[in-house]
Amino acid sequence: MDSDAPRGRGRPLERIHIRDLRLRCRIGVNEGERAKLQDVVLNLVLEADLEAAAQSDCIADTVNYKTVRGRVMQSLEESSFRLLERLAAQVAAVCLEMPRVRRVKVIADKPGALRYARSVAVELVREREETE
């Protein structure tokens, strides 16, 4: 995400990075792939106004990344996907359920998905829709 990131109350939003979150879920188009759990690696960038947390040093004033991790993992472990694109979209939706998260970038890697490549990855960005 670059300098055109959305602003929170007149200031740029800060970012929380969750890097290399590894999990296993059912994903794939072919029946052979779907017969067993596949490895997936997630990289998330959560944009939020973190000024209150920076001042208060209180977990209630920030995005609890342990909670994000738990909800993402639970969501994926209970699901079945054909496409990495759908998996990434679901991860983004889960992240945007967190009240302070305004925007999220999801990079979902599927190691070993393509012969001669370390992994295949899908990257997407989603923003919270304003209702005001």
N, C-alpha and C positions, 0 to 999 in steps of 0.2 A: 504494500500500500504506500502510496507516495504522498507528495505535498498537497494533493487535492483531497486529502482525507476529510471526512465530515467534521464539523466543529461542534463542540459542546459548549453551550453558553458563551460563545464568542472566542473560545480558545480551541486549539487543536486537541483532539482526543489522544490519550496515551494508549500504549499497547502492552498487552500481556501475551507472551509467547509460550506456548506449550509445544515442546519439541520432541519429536521421535516417540510419540505415544504408540506403543506396540500392542496389538491385540489380535485376536483370531475371531473370524466370523465366517458365515456361509456366504460366499460370493463367487460368481462365475456364470458363464453362459452355457458351458458344456456340462453334461450330467456328471462326467468324471470329476470336474472341479467342484461341483456341488455336493459330491459324496462325502467330502471331508472339510473340516474347517481350514480356511486359508489365512495366511498372515497378511496384515494390513498395518501400515505405519502412517500415523497422522501427524501433521504439523499444523497448529492452529495459531492464528493471531487474532486476539480479541481486543477490539477497540472500545474504550470506555473513558469516562471522565474519572480520573483517579486522584484528583486534587484533594478531595475530602480525606481519602485514605492516607495520602502523603502527609497531611497535617495531623490527623488523629492517631495514626498508627494502630487503627482498629479494623479487624477483619470484616466487621459489619459495613464498613464504608467502601469495600472493594468487591471485585469479582473473586469469589472463592474458587481458585483453580482446582482444588481437590474435589469440590462438588461438581465442577464442569467435567473433570475426568471421569468421575463415577457415573454421571448421567450419560455421557457419551458412550462409555464402555457398556453400560447396561442396555442402552438403546441398540447398539450394534450386535451384542451377543444374543439378543432376543429376536433379531431380524434375519432376513435372508434377502440377498440382493443378486441381481444378474449383472448390473453395471456399476463400475466404480463411480460414475457420475451420480447415480442415485444415492449411493452410500455417502458421498461427499455432501450432497444436498441435505440428507437427513442429519448429518453431523452439524451442518450450519444451522438448521432449524432448532436443534437441541441447544446450541450455544445461544441463539437469539431468545430462547425462553428465559435466560438469566436476565433479570431486570436491568442491570447496569450495562450489559453488552449492547452497543449501538450498531456495530459492524463486525463481521468476522470474515477472515480469509481461511479457507480450508485447503490443505494440500494432502490428498490421500494417495499413498503409494501402495502398489501391490507388487512386492518383490517376486521375482521369478515369473512374472506373467507373460513375458516375451523372451523367447530364446535369444541369447547373445546380448541381452540387456539386463542391467542390475534390477530395474523395476520399471513399471509404467505408473505414471502419476496423473491425477486430475487436480486442477486448481480452480477454485471458484470463490467469489466474494459475494456476500449477501449483507444487506442492511436491514435494520428494523424499519418497518413502515410506520411513518408518523400518522397518528390518528387525530392530531390537534388541528 
